[in-house]
Amino acid sequence: MNVLGIIASGVAALFITVALAKSARRVALRPHVPNEPGGRAPRAEALRRTGGATAVLGVGTATGVALWLGAADDAAGSVGGLLAGAGIVAALGLVHDLKPLRTVLRLGGQIAAATLVVCLAGLPPVAGVLAALWIVLVTNAFALLDHADGLLTAVGLVTAAGLLTCALVGGAPALALLPTTLVAGLAGFLLHTWHPARLRLGAAGAQFTGFALAASGALIQVAAPSGRAAWAALPALATVALADSTLVLISRRRAARSPLRDTDDHIAHRLRRVRVTVPGAAVLTTLWAAVPVATGTLVYADLLHPAFLLLPLAGTAAAVFALLRIPAYAPPRTAPPRTGSSRTAPSRTAAARRTQTSGVGAAIPAAASAPGTKASAPGQGAPAARTAAGHPTVPPPPTGRPAAEAAAAAAERG
């Protein structure tokens, strides 16, 4: 495969991705998109979440056409396996975007796709097993970087550029086909996923990007000429992705949280907690990734000694240690302590209620006791008036006249 074929494939991937992403963005941002029945999320949000499928289609179409035209005759099996495996994980990711899948199913699909890649590449059993494990690990590490607008797109673009350079320098231009189209596709999609993101890579775009980078790096390392320090240079290209996964695992282990439950504890989340903007977090992380990528590429090209790789690795370790000191989880809510006043509050309330009740009863005037009756005990109501024989007296009916007039009338009758 010549340089003109690589350039043509990249240009095709760029134009296809831009055209598809622009159409998807226009549909997603259409104001009259109705909601789905049953109280589900709007279709517009689903389109934004599955926007990474446009980058997958752009990269996959350009790479497939190049293979059909015979652009990679010397390594058609390896490139075809790369494209097929990336397509499998992208399809699983698209299904996960629409209806979440279990982690076991997604991991099983990634293992099957990685096995397909190493089998079509003709790797020996031991090297094939190690390569498949590496592909699955790095795929998920890169996919976890899709936690902020534009972050994975920018980091993936820089990493793919490093893989493209390594493939050309190592004399394997056929293996540079997928990194070339990936660089072009991510560049065309970057504008739409930058903050504020109109489209998102989603699980389909994130897993496709991670798998393409991981599998391309593994095959480029296998095809590296003897004498090159590919064993140290190419793994360095995934430094930031592996650092983010390490940061998350250590943080969740310390907090006794499940490592499979995604929370806001990634690199960009911690940078946001120290007042770094969303675009600033993406830029800082991309610059961080560019250092080990550039160093690894120069080491692969025999322009630097492999010992220079210790510098970005040491800086990454220091950065992870510093990020671990930034709190990522909200403190647990604790119940207010029970004090003495809070324990006596109910008794005081009951006492006040009893006092109020007794006060109301005391406000009612008690009837005068008749001669010969006993006084009522404290706390009891006044008893009814009784005669000397103990029978209750019956009050006379009201006459409506004053007491003095009633006494005068009784005297006249007597």
MOWOTA-V924679 format. One record per pair of residues at least 12 apart in sequence whose ideal C-beta (glycine too) atoms are under 7 Angstrom apart, sorted by the first residue. I is the first residue (numbers start at 1). J is the second residue. Records with the same first field share a line. If there is no record, write none. Layout:
BEGIN
I: J, J
END
This chain:
BEGIN
1: 71, 72, 173, 174, 177
5: 66, 71
6: 173, 176, 177, 180
9: 62, 63, 66, 71, 177, 180, 181
10: 180, 181, 183, 184
11: 184
12: 62, 65
13: 58, 59, 62, 181, 184, 185
14: 184, 187, 188
16: 57, 58, 61, 62
17: 54, 55, 58, 185, 188, 189
18: 188
20: 54, 57, 58
21: 51, 54, 188, 189, 192, 199
24: 47, 51, 54, 199
25: 192, 198, 199
27: 47
28: 44, 47, 48, 198, 199
29: 198
48: 198, 199, 200
49: 97, 200, 202
50: 94, 97, 202, 204
51: 192, 199, 200, 202
52: 200, 201, 202, 204, 205, 206
53: 94, 204, 205
54: 189
55: 185, 186, 189, 205
56: 90, 204, 205, 208
58: 185, 188
59: 181, 182, 185
60: 83, 87
62: 181
63: 83, 177, 178, 181
64: 83
66: 177
67: 79, 80
71: 177
72: 174, 177
74: 174
75: 174, 175
77: 120, 121
78: 120, 121, 175, 219
79: 174, 175, 177, 178
80: 120
81: 116, 117, 120, 121
82: 117, 178, 212, 215, 216, 219
83: 178
84: 116
85: 113, 114, 116, 117, 211, 215
86: 208, 211, 212
88: 109, 112, 113
89: 109, 110, 113, 139, 207, 208, 211
90: 204, 207, 208
92: 106, 109
93: 202, 203, 204, 206, 207, 208
94: 204
96: 203
97: 202, 203, 204
103: 260
110: 136, 139
111: 132, 136
113: 211
114: 132, 135, 136
115: 132
117: 135, 215
118: 131, 132
121: 219
123: 222
127: 222
131: 218
134: 214, 218
135: 211, 214, 215, 218
138: 210, 213, 214, 238, 241
139: 207, 210, 211, 214
140: 210
141: 238, 241, 242, 244, 245
142: 156, 209, 210, 213, 241
143: 206, 207, 210
144: 244, 245, 248, 266
145: 241, 244
146: 201, 206
147: 266, 268, 269
148: 268, 278, 281, 282
149: 193, 194, 195, 196, 197, 278, 282
150: 190, 193, 194, 195, 197, 282
151: 268, 282, 285
152: 201, 206, 209
153: 186, 189, 190, 193, 201
154: 190, 282, 286
155: 240, 285, 286, 289
156: 186, 209, 213
157: 183, 186, 187, 190
158: 286, 289, 290, 293
159: 213, 237, 289, 293
160: 179, 182, 183, 186, 213
161: 183
162: 237, 293, 296, 297
163: 179, 213, 216, 217, 220, 237
164: 176, 179, 180, 183
165: 297
166: 220, 234, 297, 300
167: 179, 220
169: 300, 301
170: 220, 223, 224, 225, 228
171: 225
172: 220, 223
175: 216, 219, 220, 223
178: 212, 216
179: 216
182: 212
195: 278, 279
217: 234, 237
220: 234
221: 234
228: 300, 302
229: 299, 300, 306
230: 300
232: 299, 306, 309
233: 296, 299, 300
234: 296, 300
236: 292, 295, 296, 309, 312
237: 292, 293, 296
239: 292, 312, 313, 316
240: 285, 288, 289
243: 316, 320
244: 266, 267
246: 320
247: 267, 320, 323, 324
248: 265, 266
250: 324
251: 265, 324, 328
252: 265
255: 329
264: 328
265: 328, 329
267: 285, 323
268: 281, 285
269: 328
270: 323, 326, 328
271: 284
273: 326
274: 326
288: 319
291: 312
292: 312
295: 308, 309, 312
296: 309
366: 382
367: 382, 385
369: 385
370: 385, 386, 387, 393
372: 388
373: 385, 386
END
